[in-house]
């Protein structure tokens, strides 16, 4: 995956620093592999590098049906965590199918009211509720050891009254993350959920689906046939 100042997202060929790429998993098609780098690396970084959940700890994933959320559920389960995820009713079945131990339909209930006080070790926010750090997260995270990781921005983050810590992260593409994901993929613990695949000539339609925020999984643009 190129760094974010690179151009050529939909080009057939592009120069990429070797420090940011890896061979695709042997059990994935190129279309499936194309859906891994951005969302997969972001969630690996957020969970394994910053969150560091231990086996048996409870992880709450906010935005479980988002691109990063779908990978996060699988990664957290692979790391041995108990997973609670939020999503709308239409995505509950999908989120459960990936291993979430509890799914909270945010259209019907608030996760901060469903979960017991100070019962969560790690909250991983997929950019949907970053501001919850300033209120709801303080109620749900464990005192002193709780961790909040978001891929969004927290406006005027407070100092945690319970001694929890927060990290606002941005995807940093690197071969190391891709290789760790490759291990999980080839072990059958992580897979790409694809909403749809589009030929390059239908790029505009693909982007419309992306911008609708209604996709169930990754939207793949097929620049060239395998």
N, C-alpha and C positions, 0 to 999 in steps of 0.2 A: 504494500500500500504506500503510495507516494505521500510526502509531507503536504500540508494543506496549502502551501504557496505554489504547488505545481499545477499545471494546466493539462488538459487532455483526458478528462474523466471518461469521455465517450470515444476516445481514439482507439484504433485497433492496436497501435503500438505506442509505447511511451517509455522514456528513460526513467528508471527508478533506482535509487540508492540501494545497494545490496544489503544494507543494514536494516532495510524495512520490508524485505520480502522473504518468502519461504516457499518450498515446493508444496503444492496442494496435497491434502490428505489422500491416501491411496484409495479410500473408499468413498470419495466424493466426486461428483461430476464437476466440470468447470463452473456451471451455473450455480451449483450448491456452494462451491468454494468462494465464488464471487461475493456471496452474501456474508462471509465471515469477517473480513478485516475490520471494517469500521465498528459495527455493533459488537462483534465478538471481542476485539481487542479492548474496546472501551470498558466492557463489563469485566473482562479478566483483570484489567488494571484496577478498576474500582474495587473489586472483591479481593483478589489475591494479593495485590500490592498495598492497597490502603485499608481495606476492611479486615482482611486476614481472619476470616471466621474459622474457629476450631471445630473439630468434629463434635456434633451434638448441640452446638450453639444455634440460636434462633436468628434467622435473617428475615427482615421484612423488606420486600421489593415493591417500591411504589411505581406503578406503571408496568405491571408484569406482562402485558400483551404488546408492549412496544418492541421495536427491534432489539434494543439493548436489554429490555426486560426478559424476552424469550431466551436470550443467551444466558442472562444472569441466573434465571431459575435453574437451568441445567448445570451451570458452573458451580453454583452454590451447593446443589445436591451432590455433584461429583466431589466437592471438598468435604462432604459429610455433614453439612448443615441441615437443620430443620428449616423449611422454607414457607413463609407466609407471603402471599402476593396479592396486590390489588389490581382490579380490572373492572370493566363494565360487564353486565350480564351476558352480552353476546359473545364474550371471549372466555367465560368461565371454563367451559369444556376444554378449550385449547390449553389454557394455563394449567389445568389439572393434569392433562395428558403428559405434560413435561415434567411432572413430579412434584408440583407444589403440594405441600401437606395441608395447607389451609388457603382458601381463596376468599377474599373480601370484595364483594360487589360494591364499589364506591358510590353507585347510584342509589343504593338502599341503606348504606351504613357508613359511618366514619370509622376508619381503622383505629383512631385514637380512643374510640369508645368500645370497640370490639375487643381489642387487646387489653389485658390486665396492665396495671401500672408497673412500669420498670420491668417488663417481661421480655424485652427484645435486646439482643446483643449488638446487632448491626442493622441499620437502615440504609438501604441502597436506593437512592432516588434517581429514576431515569429521566430527570429533567421536568417532571410533572408537578412536583410539590416541594421545590427547594426551600420555599419560605416556611415550611413546616418545622424547620430547625428551630425557628424562633418561638414556637409554642407547642404544638402537638408532640413533636419528637421528644421534648423534655419530659413529657408525661410517660411515654412508652419505653424509652431507652433505659437500660440499666444504669444505676448510679455509679459514677466513677469510671466504669469500664466501657460504657456505651459509645458506639461510633456511628457517625452519620456521614455518608458519602453521597455527593450529588454531582451529576454532570451538568447541572444548571448553575445559576448564579444566585447567591443569597444576598438580598438587599439588606445592608446594615445587620449582619449577623451578630447575635448577642453572645455574651460569654455565658456558657452553660451553668445554670444554677445547681446542676446535679453532678458536675464534673465530667460530662461527656465531651467528646472531641468531634470536630467536623472537618471534612475535606471537600473542597470544590475542585473537581478534576477536569482535565481536557485530554482527549485521546492523544497519546504519544506513540505513533506507529513504530514498531521495532520487531526484528526477527524473533527475539526471545519470546514475546507474547504469542506470536503466531505458532512457534514450535510447541509451546505449552498447550495451546488450543488444539494443535494437530494431534498431540498425544491423546487428549480426551476424545476427539472425534474418531480417531482410529480405534479407540477402546470402546466405541459405541455409547459414550456418555453424553456427547453433545452432537447436535445436528442443526442444520439450517432449516428454518421454517420458511418456505417460499409462498408468498401470496400469488404471484403471477410472473410470467416471463414474457418479455416483449421484444420483437425485432427492432432494430435501430430506427427503422422508418416510422415506428409507432412511439418514438421517444416522448413526444408531447403528451400522449395519452398516459404513458407510464408516469410522467411527472405530475399529471393531474391526480392520479391515484395516490401518489406519494403525499401530495399537498392536502389531500382530503382527510388524512389521519384516520382513515377507516380500513387500511390494509391489515390483513392478518398474516404478518410475516414480511419477509423481504421482497422488494420489487426488483426484479432482475432485467437489465437491458442486455440483450444478446447482440454484441457488436459483430462477432464472427462465429460461425458454426465450429463445433469441435472437430 
